[in-house]
């Protein structure tokens, strides 16, 4: 298979950062409602976002938090000896930003696989929320346990997209909820 081939089943062009930022805001509101109505978690949109759109997404139980929603498995995780069903990506740009500005942040990963196959890869459905203190992520990155993947299509990117991401196994994080499909 062509390594430059794009996954045509992804909801929108992964390089269109503006669209993904708007879509991400919608997902943040959905997450807050899910927390309130089904999970008995006190979550709200971070009030600082009204002045600074790049501020962390949320306040959860009074703590600053960020939300990472992923709907498409990282099917190429097998190249790194990882299971795509449990692999999430975490941008290097976010890692560097949190390291300097928000080392105390909590990161929520909302994984809801809407695509279960690509090329010869298959995963089982998963709809779950996990959370990690940033220090856990930093430990994996700094120890070399988190592999880094460079995005082929972003090497000359001038739109602010992350050029690489760390691959993390969500099973190493705290499970918050398994959700119905």
N, C-alpha and C positions, 0 to 999 in steps of 0.2 A: 504493500500500500504506500501511497504517496505521503510522506511525513508532513507536507505542506497542506494537505487536504483539510478543509474546514468542516466542522460538524454542522451539517445543514439543519439538524433538528434543534439547535440552540435557539432560544426564543428570539434573539435579536443579535445583530453584529456585535461581537465581544469587544471590538475596538471603538465603539461609539460611546465614549465615556459619559457624555451629557445625557443620553437616553438612560443609561444605567443608574446615574445619580437620581434622576426623577423616579425611576422605577423603584430604586432602593428606598426612597422616602415613603412610597406607598406601602412597601413591605414592612417598614418600621411601624407604621400605624397599625397594620394587621397584627404584628407581633405584640404590640401594646394591648390590643383588644384581646388577643389570645391569652396573654398573661392574666389580664383582669378577669375575663369571663370563664376560663377553663382551668387555669393553672394556679389560681390564688397567689399570684405574684404581683407585687406592687411595682408597676413599670410605667414610665412616662417618657415622652420625647424630651430630650435635654433642652431646657429653656435657652441655653446658650446658642443653640442652633439658629435662633431667630436673628441673632446678630452676626454669627459666624457659621456659614453653612458647612465648614470643615470641622466644626466642633464634634466631639464624640456623639453618637446617635442618641443615647438613652441615659436615664437614671433608673436603676433597678434596685429596689429596696434601699434607696438613697445613695447608691454607689454609682459612680460614673461607669458606663458600659458602652460597648459597641456591638453591633449586630452584623453578622456575616451570614447571608442567606445563599445557599447553593442548591440549585435544582438539577444540575447536570453533573454526574459523577466525573471525576478526573480519570477517564478510562486509561490513559497512558501511565497511571500509577504502577502498573505491572512492570514497566521498564525500571522502576526503582525498588522492585521487590515489595510493593505495597498492594493492599487489597483496595480496588477502586470503590467498593461499597462503603468503606470507612475512611477514605482519604478526603481531606478538605485542603483547599489552598489558602494561603495567607500571604498577601503581597509583601515583598521586601520593603516597599515604600511605607506601608503601615507599620511594619516591624520597626523601622528606623524612627518613624514619627512617634510611636508609642514609647519607644526606648527613651527618647529625649523629653517628651512632653507629658506622657501619661503612663508612667511605669506601674501605677496602681490600678489601671483599668481592668475590667472584667470583660471578656469577649464571649459573646453568645454565638454559637453556630447553629443555625436552623437549616437542617438538611432535609430536603423533600425531593427525592429523585423522581422526576417526571419523565426522564428518558432512561430506559433500562438496558439499551443495547446500542452499540456502535461498532462498526466493522465486525471483528470476531469476538468482541468483548461483551459480556453480559453481567449484570448485577441484579441482586434481589431488591425489591422495593424497600425503601427506608424513609420514614418520616419521623424525625427526632430532633430534639433540642438538647444540646450539650453546652457546658460553659467551662471556661478556663480562666484562671487568673493569668494576666499577661506574663507574670514571672514563670509560669509553667511553660508557656510558649517560648519565652526567651531561653529557658534552660535547654529545651530541645534544639533550638537553633544554635545556641552557643556551644553546645556539646557536639554538634555535627550529626545528631540523630535525625534532625529534620533535613531531608534532601531539598536542594534548591533546583527548581525547573525554570529555564529561560524560555520565554515565549518567542517563537520564530517570527511571528507576524508583527512584533512590537519593537524590534531592534532599532528601527529608525523613527519610532513614534515621537511625534511632537505635541500630542494632545494631552499628555500627562498620565497616560496609562502605565501601569506597573510593567516593567520589563521582565520581572521574574517573581516567582512565588515559592514559599516554603511549603512542603507537603507534610501534613500532620495527620495522625491517626486519631479520630475522635474518640475511640475507645479508651484513650489515655486521659480523657477529660471527664468531668462530672456529668452524669446523665441527669437532665432536668425533666424530660418527658419523652415518652414514645407516643406519637399521635396517630389517630386512625387515618387510613388512606383516604 
